[in-house]
């Protein structure tokens, strides 16, 4: 986090707001995005329509040039916070200037002159990841291609003053007091501890206390831990994969996971059949 909040110069350069297209193939379903730039700090705004929905959400990512991780928030159209996320992501931010190698004569994009470059980085799983782009003399990205999975191309560059607050990390979104608030009169009659395992060694540990549920999953070297409230949907989740990549997510507004049981009928009779395992129905 220190790399995202480190001291900046008194008058950071560049300062600009840049609009981009993301031609196919693109990451997810984001077709356009905007970068708010102040020095080497960048806020990336994306309007996203999640799969199988007609709902538009605002995804904002905070990073900086050469940054090894990103801070991300997601909000609904009316500004309500849906979730926050911090993740190791060394390939999302613009690559460090020291890694870029010149890749030909200067070009022009969106009315600006830029220098083409290429970067080849070894990822945590040992493979090489290729990136290519074109950046202005003062550091504005006009285009970047990330392997074969994603690309951005500037359509409009507005050189304008950008306040420090515009790229400030919204630490207030990390308020997890809802997770530690005591619940008066919680019903603990359904408390339990359960361990599930398969023949390949994957395990799931569940512990319930009142309305709170702790889940720990281990599959090989991948570990995921989540704590959620079954009535309100509040959830915090941490994961670490076999390459050491970490991800932390927090949501105050996930849909509740407890739903009314469906009435049995012919179509659901198999799903509602009772069995006994380890002496439990």
Secondary structure, 3 states (H helix, E strand, C coil): CHHHHCCCCCCCCCEEEEEEECCCCCCCCCCEEEEEEECCEEEEEEEEECCCCCCEEEEEEEEECCCCEEEEEEECCCCCEEEEEEEECCCCCCCCHHHCEECCCCEEECCEEEEEEEEEEECCCCCEEEEEEEECCCCCEEEEEECCCEEEEEEEEECCCCCHHHHCCCHHHHCCHHHHCCCCCCCCCCCEEEEEECCCCCEEEEEEECCEEEEEEEECCEEEEEEEECCCCCEEEEEECCCCCEEEEEECCCCCCCCCCCCCCCCCCCCCCCCCECCEC
